[in-house]
Amino acid sequence: MASRKGKSAASSKAGKEGSGVPAADKIARLLGMLLVKDIKKKTDQVPLLRSAGFAVSEVADMLGMAENHVRVADHHGRKKKPK
């Protein structure tokens, strides 16, 4: 029996089991979240995640922020002088 909308039964089953995110990406996100776990403000977490090599879109997804907000927070965070 053919599945609907041209999807195979295997791809339909795989979509239900996991989020479709590769394991390496999950590990990278986990390590990124561990990097900033003690920092309360999201805008202070952004420069650390960006300097760790995460892309703007990845940081936005991890922190639940808009990409433009991530860019602005990164700019302000890098501009801040260390205390």
C-alpha positions as CSV (number, residue, x, y, z in Angstrom):
1,M,0.0,0.0,0.0
2,A,1.4,3.4,-1.0
3,S,1.8,6.1,1.6
4,R,0.3,9.5,1.2
5,K,2.0,12.5,-0.4
6,G,4.8,10.4,-1.8
7,K,6.6,9.7,1.4
8,S,7.9,6.3,2.0
9,A,6.9,4.4,5.2
10,A,10.6,4.4,6.3
11,S,10.9,8.2,6.2
12,S,7.6,8.7,7.9
13,K,8.7,6.3,10.7
14,A,12.0,8.1,11.1
15,G,10.3,11.5,11.4
16,K,8.3,10.2,14.4
17,E,11.2,8.7,16.3
18,G,13.6,11.6,16.4
19,S,13.9,15.3,15.7
20,G,15.9,14.7,12.6
21,V,18.9,16.6,14.1
22,P,22.2,14.7,13.6
23,A,23.9,13.4,16.7
24,A,27.0,15.6,16.2
25,D,24.8,18.7,16.2
26,K,23.0,17.6,19.3
27,I,26.4,17.1,21.0
28,A,27.6,20.5,19.9
29,R,24.5,22.2,21.2
30,L,24.8,20.4,24.5
31,L,28.4,21.5,24.9
32,G,27.4,25.0,24.0
33,M,24.7,25.1,26.6
34,L,27.2,23.7,29.2
35,L,29.6,26.6,28.2
36,V,27.0,29.2,29.2
37,K,25.0,27.4,31.9
38,D,26.0,29.8,34.7
39,I,25.3,33.0,32.8
40,K,21.8,34.3,33.5
41,K,21.2,36.8,30.7
42,K,20.8,35.4,27.2
43,T,22.5,38.5,25.7
44,D,25.6,37.7,27.7
45,Q,25.6,34.1,26.5
46,V,25.7,35.1,22.8
47,P,29.3,36.3,22.5
48,L,30.6,33.2,24.2
49,L,28.6,30.9,21.9
50,R,29.7,32.9,18.9
51,S,33.3,32.8,19.9
52,A,33.0,29.0,20.4
53,G,32.2,28.8,16.7
54,F,28.4,28.6,16.6
55,A,26.7,30.4,13.7
56,V,24.1,33.1,14.3
57,S,21.3,30.8,13.3
58,E,22.5,28.1,15.6
59,V,22.7,30.5,18.6
60,A,19.3,31.9,17.8
61,D,17.8,28.4,17.8
62,M,19.5,27.4,21.0
63,L,18.5,30.5,22.9
64,G,15.1,31.1,21.4
65,M,16.1,34.5,20.0
66,A,15.7,36.2,16.6
67,E,18.8,36.1,14.5
68,N,19.0,39.9,14.3
69,H,18.8,40.0,18.1
70,V,21.7,37.6,18.3
71,R,23.8,39.8,15.9
72,V,23.1,42.9,18.0
73,A,23.9,41.1,21.3
74,D,27.1,39.7,19.8
75,H,28.2,43.1,18.7
76,H,27.4,44.7,22.1
77,G,29.0,41.8,23.9
78,R,32.3,42.0,22.0
79,K,32.3,45.8,22.3
80,K,32.1,45.6,26.1
81,K,35.3,46.1,27.9
82,P,36.2,43.4,30.4
83,K,35.9,44.5,34.1
